[in-house]
Amino acid sequence: MNTLYIYTTKSDRKKGYYKFGQTSNTAENRVTQQQTGNSELLELIYFIEVCFVDMKTKHAYVKKRHF
């Protein structure tokens, strides 16, 4: 199982910047791992578990969600 997730920081959110990730871990755990070394709190915005992912599918899903 893979998880697609979207996260940002408070200052990036104000600018309309979001980051997208993919992990075999949970989205919460992955964002927590990424928090190390980041001076600003990371906010998990959205996640979905999927059976398979390729880059084409990932970008189509993100576009469909208007992110």
Secondary structure, 3 states (H helix, E strand, C coil): CEEEEEEEEHHHHHHCCCEEEEECCCHHHHHHHHHCCCCCCEEEEEEEEECCCCHHHHHHHHHHCCC
